Amino acid sequence: MRIVFLMPGGGFPPLGARTRGLTLARGLAARGHDALAVPLYAPFDPGDLEEGSPEALPQTTPPPLATPYRPASSGLGLASPADIPGHMRVEPVHMEFNSPAWRRVWPGWRLPGPDGKKRNASAEARRAICCLSDGYRRPAVLADRLAAWLASLLPRPDAVITLDPLSFRALSLLRGRCPDIPLMAFTGDGETGLRRYRPPERTTIRRLLRAHAGSIDRVLAPGALAAQCASELLGLPAGRLRLVRPTLGYRTPPPVEQRLRNPFTIGYLSAISPDGGLDRLARAFHQLVSGLERDARLWIAGPVLDYSYWKSIRQWFHRAGLLDWVTFFGALDAEGERKFYRRLSVFAVPSNHPEAWGGVFLEAMAAGVPVAAPGVGVVADIMRGAAGGVLLPPDAISLWAETFALLMDEPATADNLGRRGRARVLRHHAPDAAVDDLISVLREFPGTGL
C-alpha cells in the first residue's frame, strides 16, 4: 500500500499536524507499507525524525517520480518563496519568520515571534482565501502543480491524506485528474478554527472549504464531537466521517520519577490567545496564592498569537503582585517541551472551546503529570474514567483553585493520577493504535489492497 500525507511544513514552533502526519507515515512504514510525507510550505527540521535514520536526510526538491515512498520530507513547496504571501522557504529558525524581506511579500502578515510580535488575523484570512479560491493566479498555478505532481507519482498512490485544509483546492483538482484515488482529510476543530477571522472572512472561508470538501472521500476526526463539528462546517453527511484517535509521537517522554512538590508548579503550554483560557488560569492561580494562601508557581509556555491579550495578562499579574511567582518561557521546541513537563506538579489549560486533538494533554499525561482540563471535546474522551486528572468546567475559577489546593495537600492522589494517565495514554493513544484506526478506514477502499 502506498500512502501520501500532505501536511503543514517545517517551522517554529512545531505544528501538531506535522507530528501527527509523520507519526502515521512512520507507523505505516513499520508495517511494510510505503508512506511519503510531503510538507507544503517549508523544509522540515530533520530533528523531527530520529537521528541517524536514513529518513533523517532532508530534501529541498521534490523526489524523482520513481523514488520509493518513505516516511521522509520532500520539500515540495505548494507555497514556495514569495509565491503565496505569508510563507517563505527558510531554515526553521523562528527569528527568520519576522524578517523585513518576508513582510515586504505581504505587508501586515507576521508570525508570532519569541517576543510576542503581533499577528494580523485579517492577513491570515486573506492567505487562506488565496489558497482556497480560483481568483489568485499564483496560488492557483501552484495548487494545479501539486495536483499534477501527485497524479504523476509512480507507482500511483493508493490514497492521499491531507492534514492541512489549505490544500483542499489541490485535492479537488487531483480528483479531476485521478478520480479513482481515495482522498482523505484530517480535521479537528470545525468552526473553532474560524473564530479568529472576522465574520465576512469567516463566511468566505467556510464557503470555499465546503466547495472543495465534496471531493474528499473520508474526513478523519479525533472524536465524536469533532466529527459532528466537521460535518457541520463542511456540509458533509455523517457517512463520510471516521474516527482516528489522537496519538503521541514515537518519542514518548520518560516518566517523572519524583513529582516536583516544592514549590508546587502549575504549567500552561498552549498558544496564548483568548481561546486558551490563560486569563482563567491566572485568576485561579491568584485565588490559590492569595485567597487560599498557598505557596505555588505558575509556568507559562507557548507562542503568543494575540499580543494585546498577552499584554493584558501581564498587566493583570503586575497589578495582583504576582510577577515573582510567574515565569514565561515563550515558544518551546520538542526538547524544551519535554523538560517543561518533567518539572511540573500539575498541567492545566482551561480552554474555552473543545480542543481539536488534545496533543498537549496527551504529552503531559505521557510524562506522568496529573492534568486539570475542561470537560469537553476530545480531552474528555482521553481522560474517560478520571484517568490522568480532573475534568472541570472552564469558567469555575474557584473550583480550579480548590483542585490545585487538593493536589497540593494530597500528593499521593496527584501521583496516582499521573501514573494512571500515563498508562492510559500508552495503552489507548500509542502510535500503533492510531495506525490501526487509519488502516481500518483505508480497508473501506478495495483499491488499497488491504
SEGU-224649 format. One record per residue (C-alpha): residue number from 1; residue in three letters; x, y, z. Coordinates in pm, 1 decimal. Example, Ala and Ser with C-alpha at 12.3 -4.5 7.8 and 13.67 -1.06 7.14 Angstrom:
# residues 2
1|ala|1230.0|-450.0|780.0
2|ser|1367.0|-106.0|714.0
END
This chain:
# residues 450
1|met|0.0|0.0|0.0
2|arg|128.3|346.8|-92.2
3|ile|3.8|649.8|102.2
4|val|89.4|1019.6|58.4
5|phe|44.9|1260.2|350.8
6|leu|16.1|1635.3|284.9
7|met|87.1|1847.5|590.2
8|pro|197.0|2191.3|704.5
9|gly|570.2|2229.6|659.8
10|gly|855.6|2292.8|898.2
11|gly|888.7|2598.1|1112.5
12|phe|884.3|2718.5|1468.9
13|pro|704.3|2633.9|1686.7
14|pro|643.3|2270.2|1582.4
15|leu|295.8|2202.1|1447.3
16|gly|73.6|1925.2|1580.1
17|ala|-39.1|1829.8|1229.5
18|arg|320.8|1782.5|1122.3
19|thr|392.9|1548.5|1413.2
20|arg|67.9|1360.0|1351.9
21|gly|143.2|1308.5|982.7
22|leu|497.9|1189.4|1040.9
23|thr|384.0|956.7|1317.7
24|leu|124.4|790.3|1095.0
25|ala|363.8|772.0|799.3
26|arg|630.8|606.4|1010.2
27|gly|375.1|370.0|1163.2
28|leu|260.6|255.2|820.2
29|ala|622.0|215.9|703.4
30|ala|696.1|-0.5|1008.4
31|arg|423.2|-239.2|889.9
32|gly|570.8|-274.4|544.1
33|his|367.8|-9.0|364.0
34|asp|509.4|282.3|164.0
35|ala|445.4|630.6|302.5
36|leu|552.8|970.1|175.0
37|ala|515.2|1277.3|397.9
38|val|504.1|1598.9|192.7
39|pro|544.8|1934.0|371.7
40|leu|358.7|2200.9|180.0
41|tyr|535.8|2519.8|284.0
42|ala|888.5|2489.6|417.4
43|pro|1151.2|2221.6|475.0
44|phe|1121.5|2016.2|788.7
45|asp|1373.6|2036.8|1064.8
46|pro|1549.4|1698.5|1029.2
47|gly|1529.8|1675.6|1408.9
48|asp|1166.8|1573.0|1356.5
49|leu|1299.9|1234.2|1253.0
50|glu|1518.0|1004.7|1456.3
51|glu|1886.3|1083.8|1444.8
52|gly|2089.8|851.5|1227.1
53|ser|1794.3|705.5|1038.6
54|pro|1804.1|715.7|658.2
55|glu|1481.4|916.0|665.3
56|ala|1656.0|1197.2|851.6
57|leu|1817.3|1331.9|534.7
58|pro|1618.7|1641.6|428.6
59|gln|1549.4|1709.8|62.1
60|thr|1493.8|2057.8|-79.1
61|thr|1341.9|1949.7|-412.2
62|pro|1060.0|1708.0|-496.4
63|pro|1187.6|1349.5|-520.4
64|pro|1207.8|1184.7|-863.5
65|leu|877.8|1031.6|-963.0
66|ala|1012.0|676.3|-939.6
67|thr|1162.9|725.3|-594.3
68|pro|1025.0|465.7|-348.5
69|tyr|783.7|605.2|-95.1
70|arg|924.2|657.2|250.8
71|pro|839.4|846.3|569.2
72|ala|1052.4|1149.6|489.0
73|ser|1002.5|1511.7|394.9
74|ser|1015.0|1605.1|27.7
75|gly|1034.6|1982.5|49.1
76|leu|773.2|2021.9|-225.4
77|gly|655.2|2382.0|-192.7
78|leu|287.0|2446.9|-257.2
79|ala|373.5|2787.4|-114.9
80|ser|734.2|2833.4|-214.1
81|pro|938.9|3153.4|-170.4
82|ala|733.1|3465.1|-236.2
83|asp|470.0|3267.2|-428.4
84|ile|192.0|3276.3|-172.8
85|pro|201.9|3569.4|68.9
86|gly|271.1|3467.2|424.9
87|his|513.6|3187.4|350.0
88|met|882.8|3175.4|284.6
89|arg|1107.2|2876.5|240.3
90|val|1355.1|2948.9|516.8
91|glu|1550.8|2743.2|763.5
92|pro|1329.2|2661.2|1062.6
93|val|1468.4|2932.5|1286.2
94|his|1188.5|3139.8|1431.0
95|met|1370.5|3474.5|1410.1
96|glu|1369.8|3444.7|1031.3
97|phe|992.4|3447.7|1013.1
98|asn|967.2|3816.1|1105.4
99|ser|1234.8|3932.1|864.3
100|pro|1173.5|4254.3|665.6
101|ala|1208.0|4058.7|339.6
102|trp|908.1|3844.5|430.5
103|arg|699.8|4140.4|543.0
104|arg|752.6|4300.8|202.9
105|val|591.9|3995.5|42.2
106|trp|268.9|4061.8|226.2
107|pro|271.6|4375.3|444.0
108|gly|86.4|4320.1|767.0
109|trp|144.9|3944.1|793.0
110|arg|374.0|3833.0|1072.8
111|leu|400.4|3505.6|1255.5
112|pro|436.9|3533.2|1633.0
113|gly|799.9|3566.0|1732.4
114|pro|954.3|3478.8|2067.4
115|asp|895.3|3834.5|2184.2
116|gly|522.2|3823.4|2107.5
117|lys|504.3|4014.4|1778.9
118|lys|154.2|4096.6|1664.2
119|arg|-23.4|3855.4|1434.7
120|asn|-260.6|4002.4|1180.5
121|ala|-565.8|3777.2|1167.8
122|ser|-703.9|3956.3|864.4
123|ala|-386.8|3884.0|667.7
124|glu|-404.7|3520.1|777.2
125|ala|-761.7|3505.8|648.1
126|arg|-651.4|3651.5|313.9
127|arg|-386.2|3381.2|294.4
128|ala|-650.0|3110.5|345.4
129|ile|-880.1|3265.9|86.1
130|cys|-584.8|3298.6|-150.7
131|cys|-503.5|2926.3|-126.2
132|leu|-862.0|2801.6|-149.5
133|ser|-1006.8|3015.1|-428.5
134|asp|-960.4|3028.8|-804.4
135|gly|-920.5|3404.8|-823.5
136|tyr|-547.7|3430.0|-745.9
137|arg|-322.7|3330.2|-1031.7
138|arg|-6.9|3224.8|-847.8
139|pro|-173.3|3006.2|-580.2
140|ala|-396.4|2856.1|-848.5
141|val|-92.1|2760.5|-1055.0
142|leu|81.1|2609.7|-751.2
143|ala|-224.9|2409.5|-647.8
144|asp|-252.3|2274.1|-1001.5
145|arg|119.2|2193.6|-998.4
146|leu|78.9|1999.8|-673.7
147|ala|-219.0|1806.8|-812.8
148|ala|-23.5|1726.9|-1129.5
149|trp|276.4|1608.2|-927.8
150|leu|58.7|1380.2|-714.5
151|ala|-114.1|1242.5|-1024.4
152|ser|220.9|1164.6|-1189.1
153|leu|370.5|972.9|-897.0
154|leu|485.8|625.0|-988.4
155|pro|377.6|391.1|-852.1
156|arg|34.9|551.5|-818.8
157|pro|-67.3|636.5|-458.4
158|asp|-336.0|416.6|-307.6
159|ala|-460.8|715.0|-106.3
160|val|-375.9|1080.6|-45.2
161|ile|-437.1|1219.9|304.0
162|thr|-410.1|1587.6|390.8
163|leu|-360.9|1736.2|734.8
164|asp|-392.3|2093.3|606.7
165|pro|-728.1|2236.8|496.0
166|leu|-548.5|2490.7|276.1
167|ser|-468.7|2203.3|39.3
168|phe|-838.8|2127.8|-21.3
169|arg|-830.1|2302.4|-359.9
170|ala|-532.8|2091.7|-470.8
171|leu|-723.5|1776.5|-370.0
172|ser|-1023.4|1896.0|-566.9
173|leu|-800.4|1933.5|-873.4
174|leu|-646.2|1591.6|-808.7
175|arg|-994.8|1439.9|-804.2
176|gly|-1042.8|1563.8|-1160.1
177|arg|-715.0|1406.4|-1271.0
178|cys|-737.5|1081.0|-1073.6
179|pro|-1097.4|1002.4|-978.5
180|asp|-1001.0|656.3|-853.2
181|ile|-755.7|765.7|-580.2
182|pro|-921.2|787.2|-235.3
183|leu|-880.4|1134.6|-84.6
184|met|-898.3|1194.0|291.0
185|ala|-859.1|1489.8|524.1
186|phe|-791.5|1522.9|894.9
187|thr|-992.8|1783.6|1080.0
188|gly|-1032.9|1860.9|1445.2
189|asp|-1172.8|2196.5|1548.0
190|gly|-1452.3|2267.8|1300.0
191|glu|-1592.0|2617.2|1345.9
192|thr|-1348.2|2682.9|1630.8
193|gly|-1065.2|2727.1|1383.6
194|leu|-1258.5|3005.1|1208.8
195|arg|-1322.5|3212.5|1520.5
196|arg|-1006.4|3416.4|1480.3
197|tyr|-1131.9|3554.7|1148.3
198|arg|-1375.2|3840.7|1109.8
199|pro|-1732.6|3741.5|1017.2
200|pro|-1715.3|3828.2|643.6
201|glu|-1384.1|3641.5|604.9
202|arg|-1515.9|3350.1|810.2
203|thr|-1814.7|3318.4|578.1
204|thr|-1592.7|3321.7|268.6
205|ile|-1351.3|3060.1|405.1
206|arg|-1638.4|2835.2|513.7
207|arg|-1791.9|2858.8|166.2
208|leu|-1460.4|2774.1|-2.6
209|leu|-1395.8|2477.4|226.3
210|arg|-1743.7|2341.4|156.3
211|ala|-1697.8|2386.9|-218.1
212|his|-1386.7|2164.7|-217.4
213|ala|-1493.3|1919.8|55.5
214|gly|-1720.4|1737.3|-187.0
215|ser|-1408.2|1586.2|-346.2
216|ile|-1298.0|1425.9|-19.0
217|asp|-1399.6|1064.8|36.9
218|arg|-1338.8|1049.3|413.5
219|val|-1293.8|1314.5|680.9
220|leu|-1094.1|1190.0|978.9
221|ala|-1168.3|1333.8|1324.0
222|pro|-1031.4|1257.9|1673.4
223|gly|-1366.1|1210.2|1842.8
224|ala|-1744.0|1216.1|1808.7
225|leu|-1781.0|1587.9|1888.1
226|ala|-1506.6|1681.3|1641.8
227|ala|-1673.9|1467.1|1375.5
228|gln|-2003.9|1645.5|1431.4
229|cys|-1833.3|1985.5|1409.2
230|ala|-1656.1|1883.1|1088.0
231|ser|-1983.1|1761.6|937.2
232|glu|-2149.0|2096.1|1011.7
233|leu|-1854.2|2302.1|886.5
234|leu|-1800.2|2111.9|561.2
235|gly|-2161.7|2021.6|490.9
236|leu|-2079.8|1650.5|465.3
237|pro|-2303.9|1356.4|560.6
238|ala|-2209.5|1151.8|866.4
239|gly|-2131.7|854.4|640.7
240|arg|-1811.7|1022.5|521.5
241|leu|-1673.9|1079.3|871.5
242|arg|-1445.1|838.4|1053.4
243|leu|-1263.0|846.6|1387.5
244|val|-885.2|823.3|1414.8
245|arg|-777.1|867.3|1774.1
246|pro|-525.0|1135.3|1872.9
247|thr|-180.0|996.6|1934.7
248|leu|163.6|1069.3|2068.8
249|gly|470.2|1080.4|1851.5
250|tyr|713.7|791.7|1865.8
251|arg|942.0|970.5|2110.3
252|thr|742.1|916.9|2427.5
253|pro|850.3|1139.5|2717.5
254|pro|1014.1|947.1|3001.8
255|pro|813.4|918.8|3322.9
256|val|875.4|1159.7|3605.4
257|glu|1039.8|964.7|3884.2
258|gln|968.8|1223.0|4154.3
259|arg|692.2|1480.4|4121.5
260|leu|805.0|1837.4|4185.6
261|arg|625.2|1936.5|4507.4
262|asn|819.5|2227.7|4650.0
263|pro|732.9|2468.1|4514.4
264|phe|409.1|2335.6|4369.4
265|thr|428.5|2428.0|3999.7
266|ile|131.6|2467.1|3767.2
267|gly|214.0|2451.0|3396.4
268|tyr|35.1|2602.7|3096.4
269|leu|163.6|2511.3|2749.6
270|ser|-54.0|2626.5|2461.7
271|ala|-92.1|2911.2|2216.7
272|ile|-150.6|3235.5|2406.1
273|ser|-483.0|3372.4|2288.6
274|pro|-828.4|3412.6|2445.2
275|asp|-923.1|3061.2|2329.8
276|gly|-658.9|2906.9|2558.2
277|gly|-818.2|3044.8|2875.3
278|leu|-494.6|3174.2|3028.9
279|asp|-690.3|3458.5|3192.7
280|arg|-899.3|3199.9|3378.3
281|leu|-589.0|3015.9|3492.4
282|ala|-438.5|3344.9|3610.9
283|arg|-742.7|3416.9|3827.5
284|ala|-745.0|3062.4|3966.8
285|phe|-373.6|3092.8|4047.0
286|his|-436.2|3426.4|4221.7
287|gln|-712.4|3267.6|4429.3
288|leu|-482.6|2977.3|4517.9
289|val|-193.4|3200.7|4626.8
290|ser|-379.6|3493.0|4781.5
291|gly|-715.7|3351.1|4882.9
292|leu|-607.0|3002.5|4992.1
293|glu|-260.4|3123.5|5097.0
294|arg|-63.3|2851.3|4920.3
295|asp|295.3|2867.0|4800.6
296|ala|284.6|2787.8|4429.7
297|arg|437.2|2887.3|4096.8
298|leu|286.9|2929.4|3750.4
299|trp|490.1|2842.8|3440.2
300|ile|360.3|2962.8|3104.3
301|ala|489.6|2849.4|2765.0
302|gly|366.5|2877.7|2408.2
303|pro|365.3|3114.9|2111.2
304|val|188.3|3448.2|2156.7
305|leu|-89.7|3464.0|1897.5
306|asp|-268.2|3766.5|2043.9
307|tyr|-22.1|4024.2|2169.9
308|ser|-282.2|4260.8|2319.7
309|tyr|-432.0|3970.4|2514.4
310|trp|-89.6|3866.6|2645.0
311|lys|-14.8|4228.1|2740.8
312|ser|-337.1|4245.1|2941.8
313|ile|-245.0|3920.4|3121.7
314|arg|97.1|4054.7|3218.5
315|gln|-56.0|4380.4|3340.2
316|trp|-303.3|4182.3|3547.6
317|phe|-20.5|3981.6|3708.4
318|his|158.8|4308.6|3784.6
319|arg|-145.2|4466.3|3949.1
320|ala|-203.9|4148.0|4151.1
321|gly|157.6|4147.9|4270.0
322|leu|221.1|3800.2|4123.6
323|leu|503.3|3864.7|3876.7
324|asp|759.1|3699.9|4105.9
325|trp|552.3|3379.5|4108.0
326|val|505.3|3357.8|3730.1
327|thr|761.8|3253.9|3465.0
328|phe|712.2|3285.8|3088.2
329|phe|924.1|3060.1|2865.7
330|gly|794.5|3157.6|2520.9
331|ala|757.9|2900.6|2243.8
332|leu|946.9|2577.6|2313.3
333|asp|1097.4|2321.2|2081.2
334|ala|1032.8|1949.3|2130.5
335|glu|1314.6|1900.9|2381.4
336|gly|1212.0|2214.7|2568.3
337|glu|858.4|2082.8|2598.5
338|arg|978.9|1752.5|2742.5
339|lys|1187.4|1934.4|3004.0
340|phe|891.1|2160.5|3079.9
341|tyr|658.0|1868.4|3152.3
342|arg|913.2|1692.2|3371.9
343|arg|926.7|1988.3|3611.3
344|leu|551.8|2031.5|3667.2
345|ser|331.3|1938.8|3960.4
346|val|11.8|1971.4|3752.3
347|phe|-69.4|2068.2|3394.5
348|ala|-367.7|2296.5|3327.8
349|val|-516.3|2459.9|3017.0
350|pro|-873.4|2584.1|3088.0
351|ser|-955.9|2649.4|2720.7
352|asn|-1298.4|2787.4|2642.6
353|his|-1361.7|2566.5|2340.2
354|pro|-1327.2|2194.3|2266.0
355|glu|-965.5|2103.4|2197.7
356|ala|-908.9|1976.9|1844.0
357|trp|-667.1|1690.4|1913.7
358|gly|-561.5|1737.6|2276.0
359|gly|-194.1|1692.0|2193.8
360|val|-58.8|1889.5|2489.2
361|phe|-274.7|1690.7|2730.7
362|leu|-152.5|1363.2|2581.2
363|glu|209.6|1475.0|2618.9
364|ala|159.3|1586.1|2979.0
365|met|-13.8|1260.8|3070.7
366|ala|256.4|1056.9|2896.9
367|ala|510.2|1237.9|3114.8
368|gly|318.2|1125.8|3424.1
369|val|186.6|1474.4|3505.6
370|pro|-166.7|1498.4|3653.3
371|val|-390.9|1711.9|3434.7
372|ala|-666.5|1964.1|3505.3
373|ala|-869.0|2010.5|3187.2
374|pro|-1205.6|2137.6|3062.2
375|gly|-1452.6|1852.0|3041.9
376|val|-1547.1|1897.7|2677.2
377|gly|-1437.4|1758.4|2343.0
378|val|-1160.2|1511.9|2279.0
379|val|-995.6|1575.4|2618.5
380|ala|-1299.0|1425.2|2792.2
381|asp|-1258.8|1114.9|2573.6
382|ile|-887.2|1091.7|2651.5
383|met|-948.0|1119.1|3026.9
384|arg|-1251.9|891.3|3036.7
385|gly|-1292.5|734.3|3379.4
386|ala|-1091.3|1010.1|3554.0
387|ala|-770.2|855.2|3424.6
388|gly|-490.5|1106.0|3444.5
389|gly|-653.1|1404.7|3605.1
390|val|-962.5|1608.3|3678.4
391|leu|-1222.8|1745.9|3435.8
392|leu|-1359.4|2086.8|3532.9
393|pro|-1599.7|2348.1|3390.5
394|pro|-1379.2|2611.3|3222.2
395|asp|-1545.3|2906.3|3396.6
396|ala|-1545.0|2761.4|3751.7
397|ile|-1245.3|2961.5|3875.0
398|ser|-1289.3|2869.2|4241.8
399|leu|-1315.1|2500.9|4154.4
400|trp|-986.4|2515.6|3960.1
401|ala|-814.9|2681.7|4258.8
402|glu|-958.7|2425.7|4500.3
403|thr|-845.3|2140.5|4274.4
404|phe|-489.5|2274.5|4276.2
405|ala|-504.7|2300.2|4655.6
406|leu|-631.5|1942.5|4681.9
407|leu|-345.4|1812.2|4467.6
408|met|-102.4|2006.8|4687.2
409|asp|-249.2|1859.2|5005.0
410|glu|-272.5|1504.0|4870.0
411|pro|49.1|1431.6|4677.6
412|ala|-30.8|1059.4|4672.7
413|thr|-352.7|1135.5|4483.7
414|ala|-161.1|1350.7|4236.6
415|asp|99.2|1078.6|4183.0
416|asn|-172.0|817.8|4131.6
417|leu|-344.6|1035.1|3871.1
418|gly|-12.1|1082.1|3693.2
419|arg|55.1|707.2|3681.4
420|arg|-296.4|624.9|3559.5
421|gly|-283.4|895.5|3293.9
422|arg|47.1|772.2|3157.8
423|ala|-78.8|413.0|3148.6
424|arg|-396.1|515.4|2964.2
425|val|-210.6|720.2|2702.5
426|leu|44.7|448.2|2633.3
427|arg|-231.5|188.0|2608.5
428|his|-501.3|373.4|2410.0
429|his|-315.6|654.3|2231.7
430|ala|9.8|493.6|2126.2
431|pro|102.5|543.9|1758.3
432|asp|13.2|183.7|1672.7
433|ala|-342.8|238.3|1794.5
434|ala|-388.2|540.1|1564.7
435|val|-233.1|348.0|1274.1
436|asp|-484.8|68.1|1337.1
437|asp|-767.7|324.3|1315.1
438|leu|-631.8|463.3|989.3
439|ile|-584.9|120.2|833.7
440|ser|-944.0|29.5|919.6
441|val|-1055.8|335.6|718.5
442|leu|-827.1|250.9|427.3
443|arg|-975.7|-101.5|414.6
444|glu|-1303.6|53.7|302.6
445|phe|-1143.6|114.2|-39.1
446|pro|-1072.0|-209.5|-230.2
447|gly|-801.9|-43.9|-439.1
448|thr|-569.9|-16.6|-137.8
449|gly|-519.8|-393.3|-137.6
450|leu|-583.3|-432.3|236.3
END
